[in-house]
């Protein structure tokens, strides 16, 4: 195995909350594309349109792994979930508690599920456009500083893609405290 990949495995295996790591082969990459294309075409069961921009971007990376994590893994420091209609963000995840608190004081927003904000003042402008949930990729700081590694991106698989990984790698699909994260990067 390449020394860079070994170094990444060492870093990830010692990262709090990461329980396992698997490298993706061409078969898994093809299945990811198939699942994501179906989700994009059919949307999320009753929730409307869906596009996982982060997963699509990761597929352009030469090396991709999927990690199994639990609730001890750090929370994202940047938002990744947006609800977009006609290019206008009408809903978004807010990860900064100070910003979230300031939004709670406005009468033009509604807070859902603790950290997701609906912007009522933007909905009129977006009227007539079909809203789509967009999941963006995020940095993965734990491996960004490793020499020779660049274009690092992580993304959270949603729904059937998360289940696919858990089944493929023998991870518990029923445990509510377990999730998966894709991490992609290139090497110099």
C-alpha positions as CSV (number, residue, x, y, z in Angstrom):
1,X,0.0,0.0,0.0
2,X,1.1,3.6,-0.7
3,X,2.8,5.3,2.2
4,X,0.3,8.2,1.9
5,X,-2.6,5.9,2.2
6,X,-1.1,4.1,5.2
7,X,-0.6,7.5,6.8
8,X,-4.3,8.4,6.2
9,X,-5.4,5.1,7.6
10,X,-3.3,5.7,10.7
11,X,-4.8,9.2,11.2
12,X,-8.4,8.1,10.6
13,X,-8.1,5.0,12.8
14,X,-7.0,7.2,15.7
15,X,-9.6,9.9,15.1
16,X,-12.2,9.9,17.9
17,X,-15.5,8.5,16.7
18,X,-14.2,6.8,13.6
19,X,-14.7,3.0,14.0
20,X,-13.8,1.6,10.6
21,X,-12.5,2.5,7.1
22,X,-12.8,0.9,3.7
23,X,-11.3,2.0,0.4
24,X,-13.7,2.1,-2.5
25,X,-13.1,0.1,-5.7
26,X,-14.6,0.8,-9.2
27,X,-17.7,-1.4,-8.4
28,X,-18.5,0.8,-5.4
29,X,-17.9,4.0,-7.3
30,X,-20.4,2.8,-10.0
31,X,-23.0,1.9,-7.4
32,X,-22.6,5.3,-5.8
33,X,-23.3,7.0,-9.1
34,X,-26.3,4.7,-9.7
35,X,-27.8,5.4,-6.3
36,X,-27.2,9.1,-6.4
37,X,-28.6,9.4,-9.9
38,X,-31.8,7.6,-8.8
39,X,-32.1,9.9,-5.7
40,X,-31.6,13.0,-7.9
41,X,-34.2,11.7,-10.4
42,X,-36.8,10.5,-7.8
43,X,-36.1,12.8,-4.9
44,X,-36.3,11.9,-1.2
45,X,-39.4,10.0,-0.3
46,X,-42.0,12.7,0.1
47,X,-39.5,15.4,0.9
48,X,-38.9,16.6,-2.7
49,X,-35.9,17.1,-4.9
50,X,-32.4,16.1,-3.7
51,X,-28.8,16.6,-5.0
52,X,-25.8,15.5,-3.1
53,X,-23.2,17.8,-4.6
54,X,-20.5,16.6,-2.1
55,X,-20.8,13.0,-3.1
56,X,-20.7,13.9,-6.8
57,X,-17.6,16.0,-6.3
58,X,-15.9,13.3,-4.4
59,X,-16.3,10.9,-7.3
60,X,-13.8,13.1,-9.2
61,X,-11.1,12.3,-6.7
62,X,-8.6,9.5,-7.4
63,X,-8.8,8.0,-3.8
64,X,-12.0,7.6,-1.9
65,X,-12.7,5.9,1.4
66,X,-15.8,5.5,3.5
67,X,-15.6,5.6,7.2
68,X,-18.1,4.4,9.8
69,X,-18.5,6.8,12.6
70,X,-20.5,7.1,15.9
71,X,-21.7,10.1,17.9
72,X,-18.3,10.7,19.4
73,X,-17.1,12.0,16.0
74,X,-16.9,15.8,15.9
75,X,-19.8,17.8,14.5
76,X,-19.4,19.7,11.2
77,X,-18.0,23.2,11.7
78,X,-19.6,24.4,8.4
79,X,-23.1,23.9,7.1
80,X,-23.7,21.3,4.4
81,X,-27.5,21.1,4.0
82,X,-29.3,23.7,2.0
83,X,-32.9,24.0,0.5
84,X,-32.6,25.8,-2.7
85,X,-35.3,27.1,-5.2
86,X,-34.4,28.9,-8.3
87,X,-30.9,29.5,-7.1
88,X,-32.2,31.1,-3.8
89,X,-31.4,29.5,-0.5
90,X,-34.7,29.3,1.3
91,X,-33.6,26.9,4.0
92,X,-30.2,26.1,5.5
93,X,-28.4,24.3,8.2
94,X,-26.7,26.7,10.6
95,X,-23.7,25.4,12.6
96,X,-22.6,28.6,14.3
97,X,-24.5,28.9,17.6
98,X,-24.1,32.7,17.7
99,X,-25.5,33.2,14.2
100,X,-28.3,30.7,15.0
101,X,-29.2,32.7,18.1
102,X,-29.4,36.0,16.1
103,X,-31.6,34.3,13.6
104,X,-34.0,33.1,16.3
105,X,-34.7,36.7,17.1
106,X,-36.0,37.5,13.5
107,X,-39.6,37.1,12.6
108,X,-38.7,36.2,9.0
109,X,-37.3,32.7,9.9
110,X,-38.4,29.5,11.5
111,X,-36.0,27.1,13.2
112,X,-36.6,23.4,12.5
113,X,-34.8,20.5,14.1
114,X,-32.6,22.7,16.2
115,X,-30.3,23.9,13.5
116,X,-32.2,24.1,10.2
117,X,-33.5,27.6,9.3
118,X,-36.4,28.4,6.9
119,X,-36.2,31.9,5.4
120,X,-39.8,33.0,4.9
121,X,-38.6,36.3,3.5
122,X,-36.9,34.5,0.5
123,X,-39.8,32.2,-0.4
124,X,-41.8,34.8,-2.3
125,X,-38.8,35.5,-4.6
126,X,-38.4,31.7,-5.1
127,X,-42.0,31.1,-5.8
128,X,-42.6,29.0,-9.0
129,X,-39.3,27.1,-8.6
130,X,-39.2,23.5,-7.4
131,X,-37.1,23.4,-4.2
132,X,-34.2,20.9,-4.0
133,X,-32.3,19.8,-0.9
134,X,-28.6,20.2,-1.7
135,X,-25.9,18.5,0.4
136,X,-22.5,20.1,-0.1
137,X,-19.1,18.6,0.6
138,X,-17.0,19.8,3.5
139,X,-13.3,19.9,4.3
140,X,-11.8,17.1,6.3
141,X,-9.2,18.8,8.4
142,X,-7.8,15.6,10.0
143,X,-6.0,14.7,6.8
144,X,-5.6,18.0,5.0
145,X,-2.1,18.6,6.5
146,X,-0.6,15.4,5.3
147,X,2.2,16.1,2.8
148,X,1.3,15.1,-0.8
149,X,-2.4,15.1,-0.2
150,X,-4.6,17.7,-1.8
151,X,-8.2,18.3,-3.0
152,X,-9.6,16.8,0.3
153,X,-13.3,16.7,0.5
154,X,-15.8,14.8,2.7
155,X,-19.5,14.3,2.2
156,X,-22.3,12.6,4.1
157,X,-24.2,9.8,2.2
158,X,-27.9,10.1,2.7
159,X,-30.5,7.3,3.0
160,X,-30.0,4.4,0.6
161,X,-26.4,5.2,0.0
162,X,-25.6,5.1,3.7
163,X,-27.5,1.7,3.9
164,X,-25.6,0.4,0.8
165,X,-22.2,1.1,2.6
166,X,-23.4,-0.5,5.8
167,X,-24.6,-3.6,4.1
168,X,-21.6,-3.9,1.8
169,X,-19.1,-3.7,4.6
170,X,-21.1,-5.6,7.2
171,X,-21.8,-2.6,9.4
172,X,-24.9,-2.5,11.6
173,X,-27.7,-0.9,9.5
174,X,-30.1,-0.6,12.5
175,X,-27.8,1.3,14.9
176,X,-29.1,4.9,15.0
177,X,-25.8,6.2,16.4
178,X,-23.7,5.0,13.4
179,X,-23.2,7.0,10.2
180,X,-21.0,7.0,7.2
181,X,-18.8,9.7,5.7
182,X,-17.1,9.6,2.3
183,X,-13.6,11.2,2.1
184,X,-12.0,11.8,-1.3
185,X,-8.6,13.3,-2.2
186,X,-5.8,13.3,-4.7
187,X,-2.1,12.6,-4.3
188,X,0.8,14.6,-5.6
